[in-house]
């Protein structure tokens, strides 16, 4: 089946970066210098696997005390529609809760707004362009249950 984990070594980070390159750079035509940025060094990276094959990625970073930013969430095209994005988000939210982050924000591509709304995120901005793709900012409080 599928598993989501924190990238704990350079190989796992490179696997996450490879998924991101395939989705954002190759599929969505985001320039590589925009996709791979200075925040890759300090973010916590997540990667999802089917068996040993990396199939999804994302990252989270604390931008203020108690506030995290979810970024670069993506699933390879052939694995979409199988709830892997939900598993990725759940993993990042669990990480946030366990590490003193109680509010998350993200910039969602507008085609993905409904996905994030189903997970409890609320739109907090007007539409804006990022890397030539329309986005809206969203936020969610995450609490330990």
Steps between C-alpha positions, in 0.01 A plus 500: 500500500602859560706657777589861578816585686733784581804501273771407748806491276632646176370212287145548627523877448620443144205266444264775618677752275469260204122473547477879522704543181275257313179670612588868519785540249416240234120485526413855606799675338612684815860615448743285701657805668156590641403146602825419680555791736693616806236354734588145398794518739296572814166331422388160624440288191245224467485225242235237432588158367321214334724216605842661440388733220474872594162625376424824688680777683451811709677716752419699811689772677436713803479861383404652837471352846202265482434569130605257230490526124416196290661514158575300187234233559477281191407150386623334181220499239458122489432489878247784523149422615619240752493725812879533508474880521281460808758264652775755428304781663411285800867414548605864486221605736601229749858622481383858562292403803789301648740790454311794645353627175131573553410687185588414141488712190557416136468647154273271301475485125141600430416163342587339838288729722222242545756238609633724777153623598397137563793480742379807691711775342335837439588751228669810644597696188393612160637314201864570410748361253800293606730350234232587244234291682198650683503443878315599817636497854328272751529433874393242755532464874642162598452381854598193695195282554 
